[in-house]
Amino acid sequence: MQDCQTPREENLQGVVHLRLQGPHLDLERAKEASRHLAHTYASNPELVSWYDGKEKTFFPEGECCTDEKPDCLEYARSRGGNLTVEVNDMEYVFVYRGVQGLQ
């Protein structure tokens, strides 16, 4: 898997900021917290893509970071991703779809 550069906030849609603390913050804990926050915006948000800045990994795997705007963000946008939960200043980024009223 190719390393992914940190996404830039200007490339994100419907951004909601989340601050998490603690020594054991990892992808799963951040994902669960982002899912909980996304549920405050929609009853059934679907996680479309994510970025893990600690491990420099992303989903979906592929050629994510060949441009200034990572393909994993374009993938999410093209599949209706309209809510982005960014955790701890872009340490983790989760893109959801299914949130009414967001573009």
Buried (B, 14 or more C-beta within 10 A) or exposed (E): EEEBBBBEEEBBBBBBEBEEEEEEBEBEBBBEBBBEBBEEBBEEBBBBBBBBBEEBBBBEEEEBBEEEBBBBBBBBBEBEBBBBBBBBEBBBBBBBBBBEEBE
